[in-house]
């Protein structure tokens, strides 16, 4: 069984996945836009959108995957009730990732050393996605 997060965006999926690919060293393996897949039926409960919005995207980071799509403005809701959690071995790498996610975003918990990690911080990135970043060792 594989379980992967599928993130919803308000027209910024392509930009978000480009940012995440650069930041995490991943590869975008799928970037289907509505206009490219107009002959493919939509899943039940879905509505179409402008040709340039992302219907489905996939980013591979090592063995992990993040999937995503855009929603129309009327369907989009600000993400809540979860965090994307990233655990890194080194605090220097955690700091680099945290700083990259913080660009244009909002820091919700300033990085600090905690009992379970040398680096712990939380941020909502400029695309509205909440992240929890851990650096396990100095």
BELMOQUI-V106712 format. One record per backbone hydrogen bond with DSSP energy under -1.0 kcal/mol. CO is the residue of the C=O (numbers start at 1). NH is the residue of the N-H. E is the energy in kcal/mol with one decimal. If there is no record, write none. Layout:
((CO:NH:E) (CO:NH:E))
//
This chain:
((5:67:-2.8) (7:69:-1.9) (9:71:-2.5) (12:16:-2.8) (13:17:-2.9) (14:18:-2.0) (15:19:-2.2) (16:20:-2.9) (17:21:-2.5) (18:22:-2.0) (19:23:-2.7) (20:24:-3.0) (21:25:-1.2) (21:26:-1.3) (27:60:-2.8) (30:58:-2.2) (32:55:-2.5) (32:56:-1.7) (33:37:-1.1) (37:40:-2.0) (43:46:-2.1) (50:53:-1.5) (51:35:-2.6) (53:34:-2.6) (54:70:-2.9) (56:32:-2.9) (57:68:-1.9) (58:29:-2.1) (58:30:-1.5) (59:66:-2.4) (60:27:-2.5) (61:64:-2.1) (64:61:-2.4) (66:59:-2.8) (67:7:-3.2) (68:57:-2.1) (69:9:-2.4) (72:75:-1.1) (72:76:-2.1) (84:132:-2.8) (86:134:-2.6) (88:136:-2.8) (89:137:-2.5) (90:94:-2.0) (91:95:-2.7) (92:96:-1.9) (93:97:-2.5) (94:98:-2.8) (95:99:-2.9) (96:100:-2.0) (97:101:-2.5) (98:102:-2.0) (102:105:-2.7) (106:124:-2.8) (109:122:-2.1) (112:120:-1.5) (117:114:-2.9) (119:135:-2.4) (120:112:-1.6) (121:133:-3.0) (122:108:-2.0) (122:109:-2.1) (123:131:-3.5) (124:106:-3.0) (125:128:-2.3) (129:125:-2.6) (130:84:-3.1) (131:123:-2.2) (132:86:-2.8) (133:121:-2.0) (134:88:-2.8) (135:118:-1.0) (135:119:-1.8) (137:91:-2.3))
//
